[in-house]
């Protein structure tokens, strides 16, 4: 079936550390892939997306590359800030005509 | 500014009571969605609507109802049949329905049972 698996949190990092949040998916066809971010008490905001294999989405220093061969879309940032503390959701859409979300990964960045 | 508004921010429900959550968008989007968020479970789709006067059940529609009489509005009613309604409810919209489209989310409504 269609699903998204992302690494469990919480992920706790010191400021300026390197971030990776893993995301893998199962899907029919080649869906679009998304990372959304949710700050405390708020709705979700699109962080970045990629619509086809080998595309790299980027925004606010975050990057993720659509890897068809490994069915992955890992989120990375070279130097995290305290303000990046949030819950990050990986999602895919397309073939199923609806977004399938992972369970979310809580990131806590300490000064 | 274009966006999605949800009201109220917090809502309290008494046993046996129906409550309605409001969702309005001024993005001129055709598709709208309701999700439920519980801790550690990510987002689950309750209902979605591709176009005015049409809507379909999502993965967890039991105990909920919706209407789509206007393009801008997609209210969700949590009925007394929903036995565990305490959750964070998120409304979203997208330009068209297919999953290639980015979904834009409202700020959410937190529903609590008294």
Interface residues (C-beta under 8 A of the other chain):
Chain A: X31 X32 X34 X36 X41 X42 X43 X44 X45 X46 X49 X51 X89 X92 X93 X94 X95 X96 X97 X98 X99 X101 X102 X103 X104
Chain B: X4 X6 X40 X41 X42 X43 X45 X48 X58 X90 X92 X97 X98 X99 X100 X101 X102 X103 X104 X105 X106 X107 X108
